[in-house]
Amino acid sequence: MKSQIMKSFFGIFLGILLLVGGGNAFAQEEALFTSVAPDALVVLDLSGSMRWTPNGERMYVASTTSCDSTTAPFYNNSGTGHTKACDIDAYGTIPKYAADGSCTEPFFRQSGTGHTVDCSRLAIAKRALFDVLDDNNSNTVTSADETSLGIRIGYMRYYDCSSDDTGGDYNGGCNRLRWGISSKYSRIFCNGSTSCSPTSSSDPSVNYESASGGTPLASAMNEARLYLDAHKAADSARDCRQKFAIVVTDGSDTYACGGSGSEDQTDQYKRRMATVARAKALADAGYRTFVVGFGNPMPHWSRNTLNWAAYFGGTDNPLVINSGDTSAHTPPSNFCATLTTNHHNIDGDGDHYFATANDPGELPLSGYAFLASNAAELTGALRQAIDMIRESTYSFSLSSVSSQRTQDENFLYEASFQPRNRDPFWFGHLRKYAINGDGTIGNELWDAGTVLQGASAGSRSIKTLIGGSLTDFTTSNVTKEILGVATDTERDKIIEFFRGSNPPNPDFWKLGDIFRSNPVTIGTPSAYFTDVRDANDAFGTFRTAHQRPSTSGNRVIVAGANDGQIHGFRTSDGAEVWSFIPPNFLSKLKNVAHDVHPTGLSHQYFVDGPISASDVWLGVGNGLSKSSSDWKTVLIFGEGRGGGSVLWSSAPNCDSGFNATYDLAFPYFCGYYALDMTNPTSFGPSTFKWHLNLSVVNAPYLGEPWSKM
């Protein structure tokens, strides 16, 4: 950072501001986003275990009740009044009927008063797919959903009918394409010509399917790749269009490499390796593969295998922090090769055999697959995958959705975002990369969005200004009047949404999009500045006292986002150390807070302008004998397009009475704020310095806050 004298700093800035006219010179940037509709092939498991409820084979009844009872309630776990274990035959009459779509216990074998909802895994999957296809939430799937969702979808099923079904004929057999990509959503779900209700059903369709047989998962992925290859070859937009697979399964492959269909085969490692290898083959062919596992509990070897399949399939679950060594497993070219094995019984399901080397089931990995244990989680997983498919296809006509880059030390920081259809909250990312010795970009070291996702809503330090005083952004400090809502309930929902609580935040994501705001690092004061006027070398003392290398944990990168906040992230690990909501945004937050998706709310802009930071002398006198305590690191940010309708205020503190332009009734400008970043990892009472306010002589000439100080 270059050091400057504050008077010069403001003089240059004011000269620029006076040249800026009013009015919005920017069109709606959403119009700059372009995309070719992506393709997604849903590959659905119809094996016999999909007949069970999410908790699977083992259920519990009262100690005096027969496991064959047709009237008794069944429970997922042993508890008071139901301690007797029952192993449920997947092909018998399964206790699967519950009170509602949440599919919470107890369950009954017969539909009856108070328990009419089918809660088998397959029935839950059907309802989850309906929710995804019904994008406009009208409770009917029509062509309007195809338009709003913007994804061309196909449907393939898989189950075993006494063979591995490896012939490669995706138009026949049990692993079979039912509806090709670009089919009507109504055809896919219920074979309806124009529409589907949740109960509509006709063959062939998702809602007509039943479950039986084993799980030829690896073969299904192989046939999915063959179909996508053929479809791509015939696609005139193949050079632009992205294609994806979404694989939904409740278990492990049991048939690859000559498997018998049982999950306790001594060479089951072959089928785990085959699963990962087939997912990698999909990704290698250009088809990123989302893996959704469904069932609770899911044994560790299945969890690990599905995460490895997702990792090599080229996808990631942004809702779960990644863990595990991704170099630990290498998919072999011959996944059916015989290897040395061992066995253990750590999940209570009998002896589990595994390969002593390179077995993906025994190599811990998490954060890549979507693992759902109940109905809500399965619906959320499918929606998240669909959202990621839709958002990953956007391009920005000027460059890319990667909006800003900042180089500092030997690292590169890249801000980016994911536009979201019919949702006001766009997901933001700020990633740190190493710069290699040869100048190339190395691996990603962290993503502040992902790190923030792992922080609890209550632990965040979010500040704002009310009545000119710095205060915590909490329900006890912020009134409903300040937020412009009628009730405390609405106030609480808004505050908890922006803090990242779920509910009400349905997106499970806390960092908003970083669009035009340029991230700025607050590092060690410049070693290249010498204050030749100062006999005391106060700046040198100041620099020595404020060393901020990344390794110390004192270096911070600051970025403005369209979640109403400017954020400070520690460069060593990407953790958020503070965020600040300008007071003129408080009444605007209600335009984003929501608890359902999709929503009619539109995307909003907040801290969307330039950021600058400098070391400045704030002392008095002629400057010939300065004190180091008069040197400060000051950050100034502009709101850019975020100012908009709340750029001018009738209140000197900018926390009430707003207008888009200057008026005698709205004489206070709210577009620029200054923060003291001398100690950048903390945000205390003295951190806020001022918001720019000029006299009535100059104020009428101020335009939108785009200029960089």
N, C-alpha and C positions, 0 to 999 in steps of 0.2 A: 504494500500500500504506500502510495506517495503521501508525504506529509504536506499539509497546506495550512496557510493562515486562514482563520475562519472568515475574516472580512472579505478576502479575495474570493473565497469559496462561495459566499452568498452573492457577491457582486456579479460574478460570472453567471450564476444560476438565475438571478433576477433578470439579467439581460436576455437570457434565453426564454424565460417565461413570458416576458412582455412581447415576444415575437409570436407566441403561440395563440392562435385564435380559438374561439369557442367552437362547439359543435363536434360531433363524432365523425371523424374522417374514416372510420373503419366499418366495413360491412360486417355482417354476421359471419364470424370465422367458421362456424359450423358448415357453411356452404363450401368452404375450401376443402373439406374432407371428402375424399372420393374412395370408392371401393368397388371391386367386382364381387358380386355375391359369392361367398364361400360355399363349399360343398361339405356336408357332414354325413357320414354313414354310421347309423346307430346299429351296433351289433349286440343283440340281446340274448342272454343266457336263458334257455328254457329247460334246463336239466331238472331232474326230479326233485332236487333239494329246494328248488324255487317254490315248491308246494308248502314248505314249512313257513312259520312266522320268522321274523328276523332273528330271534334267538336260537332257532334251529331245532335239533332233534330232542334235546333234553328239556322237559317241563316238569312242573310239580303240582301235586294235588294234596288234599287232606290225607292224613295217615290212614284213615278208615275208608277211603274212596278207592275204587278200582280204577286202574289206569285205562280201562276200556269204557269208562262211564261216558254216556252220551249227553249227560245233563250237568255234570259237575264243572265248576270253574277250574281252569288250568292257569298256572303262573310261570313266569320266566325263571324265577329263582326261588330257592328254598326260603321260607319265612314263616312267621307266626301263623299257624293254622293250615299251612301247606308245606309239609316237609318231605313228602313221599316223592321220590324221583320216578319219572316215567320216560322211557325212550319211545318217541312217536314214530311210527312207521310212515315213511314219506308217501307210501301208496295206499295207506289206510284213510280213515276219516280223521282229518287233522283238526285239532282245536285251533281255529283260526278266526273266529268271529268275535269282534270287539265292539265297544260302544261307539267309537267314531274313528275318523280317518287318522287320528294321531296314533292309533293302534297300540294303546297302552293296555296292560293287563287289567283284569283277567280275560281269558279267551275261552270260547265254547265251541263244541263240535258242531252244533246246529245253530242256524240263525234263529233268533227269537227276540222277544221284547227286551229292549235295552242292549242288544248285541247283534246288530245286523250287518256290520261292515266287514267285508272279507279282508283279512290282514295277512294273507300269504305274501311271501316275498314278491311273487309275480304280480299279484293284484296291486301291491304297493307300487311296483315299478310301472305298471300300466297307468296308475293315477299320476305318478310323477311325470311320465312322458306326456300325458294329457296337459298337465299344468305348463310344461315347457312349450308345447305346440299351441296352446291357447294363450298366445303372447299378449293379446289385448284384454285378457282376464274377463271375457264375456261369458264364460262357461259353455262356449260353443266354438269348435274349431272350424274356421272358414278360410277363404282366400285372403281375407283381411289380415289374418295372422301371418300368412306367408309374406305379405307386404311389410308388415311392421317388424317381424323378426329378421327378415332379410337373409335367410340361410336356405340354400337348397338342400333338402334332406332326403336320404334314402334309408331303407330298413332291411336288415339281415338278421335272421334268427340262427341259433345253433343249439343242438342237443344231439345225443347219440342214439342211433337205432341199430345197435349191434355191430357198428364198424367205426373206423377212425374217420371215414368220409374225407379222404385226402386226395380224391381224384382231381380236384381242381375245377369241378363243375359247380359253379356257384348258382346255377339255375336249377339244380336238382339235389336230391338227397335231403338229409336233415339239416346240414349247414347250408342254408339256402337264402338267396336274395328274394325278398318278398315284394318290395317296392323299390325301384331304382331311384337314384338321385334325380331331383326335379319333380318327383311325384307330388300330387296334391297332399297337403297335410291331412285332409279328411280321408283320403285313400289310405294313407299310412296307418292312421289310428283306428278307423272303423270300416274302411272300404266304402265310405260314403262319397257320392259323386260331388257333393257341394258342401256338406257340413257334417259335424259329429257332435253329439252330446257325450257326457262322460260314460253313459251306459250303452251307446250305440255299438253294434258289433256285427260284422259279417266277414266271412273268409274271402281272401287273405287279409289280415290286418293285425296290428299289435293287440287290440282289445279282444280278438277272437282266439288268441293263442292259449295253449295249455302246457303244463310242464310234465316232462317224463324223461327217462334215460339218464345217461352219464354226461360228462362235461368235456367235449373235444375242443377246448379253448384255443389251443395252438393251431389246430386245423382251421378253426373259424377265422382266426386272424390271417392265416395264409390265403384263404379264399376271399377275404375282404380286400387284401392287397391285389389279388388277381382281378377282382372286379374294378377296383379303383384304377388299376393300370388300363383296363379296357375302356373305362369311362373317360379317362384323361385323354387317351389317344383320339377319341371322337369329339373332344371338346374344343371348339374353335377358340375359346379363351384360355386354353390350357397354360399359356405362358404367363398369364396374370392371375388366374384363379387358384386359390389355395384349397386343398382338400384335406379333410380330417376324418379320423375314425373315433367313435366313442364306444368303448367296449364295456359292457355291464356284465358282471359276473358275481356269483355268490360263493365261488369255490375255486378249487385247483383243477387243472387239466388232469384227466385220468386215463386218456387213451393214446396220446402220442407215443411214438417209439414202441408200438406193440403193447400198450398198457391194457390191463384187464377191465378197467372201469372202477376199480377200488382206489380209495385214497391212502391205503396203508401198504402199498406195494413197496418192496425193499429197494426198488430202483426208481422210486418216485422222483428223485432228483433229475432224471432225464426229462420228465415232463415239465418240471419247473424251468429247466434250461431252455426247453423248446418254447415255452411261453415267452420268455424274455427275448429269445432269438427272433421269434416271429414279430414281436413288437418292434424290435430294432429294424427288421426288414421293411416293415411299413414305413418307419421314419426314414430309412435310407432311400426308399423310393419316393420320398417327398410328402408322405402323409403322416403328419403328427398325430399321435394316438393318445387320447385321454382314457385312463383306466379307472373305472368306478367299481369298487368292491362293496358288496352288501352282505351284511351278516354280523351277528354279535352273539358269542364271541367269535372272532376269526383267529385261527391259530397263527403263531408267529411266522411259520414258513409261508403261509398264504399272504400275510401282510407284507412280508419282505419281498416275495416274488412279484406281487402286484406293483409295489413301489419300484422295483428294478425294471419291470415292464414299462411303467410310465416314464421312468428316467431315460431308458434307451428308446422309448417311443417319442421322446422329444417334448414332453409336457411336464408341467409342474403344478402343484396345488398351492396357490398363493396364500391360502388360509392357514397353512401349517408350515412352521419353520423347518427347513431342510436339516437333516442330520444323517450321519453315516458317511463312510468313505466310498465315494463313487468310483474309485479306481479298484475297489476290492473284487469286483466281478467283471469278467470278460466273456461275453457270449461266444461259445465255441462254434466253429463251423460244423462240427459233427456233434450235435447235442445228444445223440443217442448212444454215444460211446459209453462203455462200462467203466466205472471208476471205483476206487476204494471207498467203502462205506463204514459208517458207525451208526449207533442208534442211542436214543435217550427217550425219556418220558417226562417232559417238563410241563406239558399242558394238561396232564391227567387223562389223555386219550389213548393210552397204550403206547407201545414202542413206536417211535417215529424214526425212520431210517433216512440218513442223509449222506451226501458225499463229503469226504473229509477235506476237499478242496474245491473252490469255485462253485459251490452250491448256493444259488441266490436265495434259497429259503433260509439259510443259516447265516447270511451276511446282512447285518442290520442296516436298514435304510428306511427313511420316512420323509414325508413332506412332498412326495411326487404324485402318488395316486390319491384319489378321493375315496376314503374308506367311510362308509355310512353304516351306522348301527341301528337306525330307525327310519321311520317314514319321512320325518322332517329333514333328516340329514341326506337321505337319498334325493329328495326333491331339490334341496339346496345344492348338492353336488352336480346334478344334471344342469341346473340353471347356471351354475358357475362355469361349467365347461362350455355351455352354449354361449354365454357372455364372452368368454375368452376367445372363442372361435370368431364371433362377430367382431370383437374389438381388434383382434390381431390383424384383420384384413384392411383396416383403415390405412390410408396413406395421406400425407399432407402434400398438397399440390406444390408448395414452395420448397419443401425439403423432406421432412419426415415427421412422425409423431414424436421423435426425439427432439425436444424443443430447445434445450439449452445445454451448452457444454462449458465447463470451467476446468482449467488446468492449474494445479497447485502442487508444490513439492514435486514428487515423482508419481503423481496420481492424476487421474482424469475423473471428473464428476459429471455425470450425464443425467439431466432431468428429462423425464418423458411422462406420457400419460396415455390413458385408454379411454377414448370417447365411449359413452354408453347410451344406447338407444333408449329414448323415453325414460331417462333418469337424469336428475339434475346433478348428481354427484359422480364425477368422473374420477377414476382411480389414478393417483399420482405415484410416481417412482422417482427416487434420486439414488443413483447407483454410483459406487466408487470402483474404479478399475486401477490396477497397477500399470505403470508405463515401463516396459521392458528396457533393458540396456540398449537394444538396437532401435528403440523408438516405437516399436509396435505396442499395441494395446494388449495387456495381459488379462488375467482372469478377473471376474467380478469379485470384489472383496465383501461388499454388502449392498443391500438395498434398504434405504431408510424407510420406505413404505412397509417392507416386510418386517423390519426390526420394530417399527412402531406398532405393527399389528400384534406383536407379542407382548406389548406393554398393556397393563390394565388401565381401564378408563379412569379409575380413581387415582392412579399414581401420577398422572400427567400434570405438569405445571403450565396451565393455560391462564394467561392474564388478559385483562382488558382495563379500560378506563371508564369510570362512572363518576360524574361530577368533577372531573379532573384528577381523581385519585386512582392510583393503581389498585386493582382488586382481583381476587381469584374468580375465574369464570365457573361458578358453582351455583347450585340452586339456592343456597343460603345468602348469596351476595347479589344476585341479579334478579330484578323484579320482572313481572310479566309486562309492566308498562314499558320498560326499557326495550324489551324484545318485540313490542307491538302486538301482543296477543291478549286474549280475553281472560284466560284462566291460568291458574298455577300449574294445572296438568299440562297444558300446552307449553308453558315455559319449561317445565321439567323435561318434556320430550325433546325440545330443541337443544337444551343444554346437554342432555345425555347423548343425543345423536352426535353432536360435534365433539364430545369427549370420546365417543366411540363405543358406548355401551350397546349391547344387544340383548333384548330390545332397548330402544326402538330402532337402532341402525340395522337394517336388514342386509347390508352389504358386507358386514364383517371387516370393513376397511376404513382406516382412519385418515390417511393422507390424501388430500384432494389433488387435482391436476395442477402441475407447475407448467404454466403456459408461456407467458412472456417474461415473467420474473426471472432475472438472471442470478443464479446462485453465486454468492460471494463468500470467500473464506476469510475468517478473522484469524490471521496468523501473527507471527512475531513482527513487531514494528521494523521498518526497513533498515537494513544495515548500510544502505547506500545514501542515506540522508545525513548530512552534517549541518547543524545550525551554526553557521559562521558568526552570527550576531551574538550568540549567547556565550558568555565567558564561563558559565557553570556547566556547559554541556548537559543540560537537564534532559534533553531528548535521549542522550546516551544512557543516562541513569534509568530513564523510563523504559527504554528498550531492554536493558538488562533485567529489570524487574518484571517484565511481561513477555517472557519467552513462551511461545505457543507452538511448539512442534506437535505433530500428530501423536507422537509416542508419549507425550506427557499427559494426554487427555484434555489439554486446555485449548486445543484448536477446534474451532466451530465453523461449520458451513451454514449459511443462512439463505433460505429460499422462501419466496412468497408463493402461496398456493390459493386456488379457488375453493378452499374450504373455509374461507373467512379469516385465515391466520397467516402470519409470517412465522416460520419455524426456525429454530436453531438446533442443528444436529452435531453431535460430537464426531469429529472426523476419524477418530480411532476405531469406533465400532458402529457408527451410524445411529446411535441412540439419540432420541429427542431430549434436549435438556430444558427447553422452554418453547412456548409459542405465545403469540400476542395477537389479539383481535382488536383492530382499530374501532373506536367507539361508534363511528358512523355506520359500521357494518352490523351492529347488534340487531337493529330492527329489520335487517335484510336476511338474517339467518333463517327465518321461517319459510323463505322461498326455496329452501333446499331440504330441510329436515322432513323426513318421511319414514313410514314404517311398513310400506308395501311396495312391491315392484311388479309390473311397471306402474309409473305414475305420470300424471299430466304435467308435472312441474318441469320447467325448462332449466337448462344449464345456466349457472350464474357466474359472474366474475367478481373477484374480491381483491386480494393483493396480487395484482396482475401487471405491475409496472416495474420500473428499473430499481435496482439496489446499488448503492455505492458505500464504501467505507474508507475512512482516512484517519490518520493520526493527526490531531489538531491541537494547537495551543490555545487554551481558553483563559489565559492569564490577562493581566492588565499591565499598563506601562509601556515602556519603549522596547522591551524584549531583550535588553542587554544583559540581564541577570535573572534568568528564569528559574522556576521551581519545577521539579519533575512531577509534582502532584497536579500541576496545571496542564499537563499533557494528558489527553484522553483519546481513546479510539471511539470514533463516532460513526454510526451507521445511519444512513438516510434512505428511506424507501418511498416510492411513489405508488399510488394505487392503480395507475393506468386506467384501463377500461373499468376497473372495479368501482371507481368513484361514481360514475353514472348518475343515477337519480338521487344519490346521497352525498354528492360532492360539496354542496353548500349547506350550511346549517344556520338556524336562528339562534342556536346556543353556542356560547364561546368555547365550550368543551366538546362540541361536535357529537353530542349524545342524544339529541332530539331535534325535531323540526327541520326537515330536509327538502332540498330542491336541487334540480340538475344544473341550474345556472345561477349566476349572481343576481341578487335582488336586494333592495334596501331592507327587506324583511328577512333575508338570508345572507348576511354579510360575512359569515365566517367560512373560510376555505378549509376543507378537511382532507386534501389530497396527498399531503406529505407529512411524514413523521420521522423524528430523530430519536435514536436509541443510543445510550452509552454502552459500548461493547468493550470497555477496558477490561472487564472480567466477564468474558463472553459465555461462560458456562452457567452463570446465574442471572436471574432476572428479579432484581430487588426494587425497593421503592425509588431508588435514584436512577434506575435504568432508563425509564422514559424521560426524555429531555423536553420535547415540544412537538406541536404540530404547527405547520407553517400558517401564519396569519399575517396578512399585509394590511396596510391602512386602506381606508375607503377611497383614497386617491388612486392606488394601484390595483386594488382588488378587482374592479370590473374588467381588467384586461387579462386576468388569469384564465387560461384555458384548461384542458384536461391534463392530468399529471403524468405526462409521458416522458418529460425531460429528465435526464440523469444528472444529478448533482455532482 
